[in-house]
Amino acid sequence: MFCFLDRAARGSYNEAMKTITKEFSCPYLSDLEALGPVESILFFDIETTGLSSAKDQVYLIGCACVRDGRLLLKQWFADSPAAEAELLVHFYLFASRFSLLVHFNGDAFDLPFLRERAARFSTPLPRAFPKSLDLYKRLRPLKKLLCLPDCRQKTLEAVLCTDRKDVYDGGQLIRFYGEYLRTGKEEPLHALLLHNEEDVRGLSALPRLLAYGRFLEGPLAFLSARLREYREPDGSVQKEAILSFKGNQSLPAPCSFGAGGVRVLLREDTLTLRLPLREGTLLYFFKNPADYYYLPEEGRAIHKSVAAYVDKAHKKKATAATCFQPREGIFFPVPRGLETGLPLFSEGYKKKPFCLEYREELFHDPGFLHDFLLAVLSE
């Protein structure tokens, strides 16, 4: 790694601005390729003195790009509030070389803040930016899958086991910037630069997590299925189906999720689906009860066209609760929201869980598997 620090003052800007450049290895290069040509991507993050673009300012912008297979980091730091305009110009001139800006929650904060601050200065800074990608929006749906308490950047980085030395957040650093402006000491400056550096470097690692979404989108190749019996602590015997599938890429870290007794485990390039099974009799409820008669002695409903041949003493008009046909088989629970067009079974009228009859062939269908997994993840 190399680093140099210089003070820049150009044109009509008389206040000092620090420019810091560093270089690092880029172990996640192949993951960045999924976003596009790697040398056309710029990761960036800003530090501000508050949340209001009307009264607060940008005092530090950090960005990173790939050059010759390594990660190049650049930071522009305002040595005084009057240096903000120059800082914005330098960032824009650098960013204009790239076709994709990648940020974390930048759609809601960073980009609007930069545009508003730029509008306050008579600078040649256009308000338009290259195409951008907000990783916060892309990764937020993975919160349940990764069993995360929140979707903060540091929380997501922890999945990748990134090594961070910085222990502060952006809000805490506002005090450090004020201290630096008053004293010029290196300690608060180091904390400010380190926080921004690690945010930007961490940001460049987060595209690895997009692999989970691509993995679940498929294709997933069916590997195997088996039925297993096991004994619960209370002595009852339960049955489950264990199905395995192979993805087209390897994942950064193992994870699992589930709902309604269904469990999904992702490890490396393999997905394992565990389905609780119920063996016995469940009921299928017909629509339009007015078209059916219930046969109390047989415990089932039949269509009125057939019921015409049954003696009146042995039939009665079906209600919603008695308009059913019993079915013996092996069943598994269906996650809420899954639309399959297949018959659903249950213990009683509107009684959950609703179940499908277990057939291994169902999970050979990529479309069914995809919809089933997303329904489990969404529940």
HELIX and SHEET records of a PDB file:
HELIX    1   1 LEU A   29  LEU A   32  1                                   4    
HELIX    2   2 GLU A   33  LEU A   35  5                                   3    
HELIX    3   3 VAL A   38  SER A   40  5                                   3    
HELIX    4   4 PRO A   81  ALA A   83  5                                   3    
HELIX    5   5 GLU A   84  ALA A   95  1                                  12    
HELIX    6   6 ASP A  110  ALA A  119  1                                  10    
HELIX    7   7 LEU A  135  LEU A  139  1                                   5    
HELIX    8   8 ARG A  140  LEU A  142  5                                   3    
HELIX    9   9 GLN A  153  VAL A  159  1                                   7    
HELIX   10  10 GLY A  170  THR A  183  1                                  14    
HELIX   11  11 GLU A  186  ALA A  205  1                                  20    
HELIX   12  12 LEU A  206  LEU A  209  5                                   4    
HELIX   13  13 LEU A  210  GLU A  217  1                                   8    
HELIX   14  14 PRO A  289  ASP A  291  5                                   3    
HELIX   15  15 LYS A  304  ALA A  307  1                                   4    
HELIX   16  16 LYS A  312  HIS A  314  5                                   3    
HELIX   17  17 GLU A  360  HIS A  364  5                                   5    
HELIX   18  18 PRO A  366  SER A  378  1                                  13    
SHEET    1   A 7 CYS A   3  ALA A   8  0                                        
SHEET    2   A 7 MET A  17  SER A  25 -1                                        
SHEET    3   A 7 ARG A  70  ALA A  78 -1                                        
SHEET    4   A 7 VAL A  58  ARG A  67 -1                                        
SHEET    5   A 7 ILE A  41  THR A  48 -1                                        
SHEET    6   A 7 LEU A 100  HIS A 103  1                                        
SHEET    7   A 7 LYS A 131  ASP A 134  1                                        
SHEET    1   B 5 ALA A 221  ARG A 231  0                                        
SHEET    2   B 5 VAL A 237  LYS A 246 -1                                        
SHEET    3   B 5 THR A 270  PHE A 285 -1                                        
SHEET    4   B 5 VAL A 262  ARG A 267 -1                                        
SHEET    5   B 5 CYS A 255  ALA A 259 -1                                        
SHEET    1   C 5 ALA A 221  ARG A 231  0                                        
SHEET    2   C 5 VAL A 237  LYS A 246 -1                                        
SHEET    3   C 5 THR A 270  PHE A 285 -1                                        
SHEET    4   C 5 PHE A 324  PRO A 333 -1                                        
SHEET    5   C 5 CYS A 355  GLU A 357 -1                                        
SHEET    1   D 3 ARG A 300  HIS A 303  0                                        
SHEET    2   D 3 TYR A 292  LEU A 295 -1                                        
SHEET    3   D 3 LYS A 316  LYS A 317 -1                                        
END                                                                             
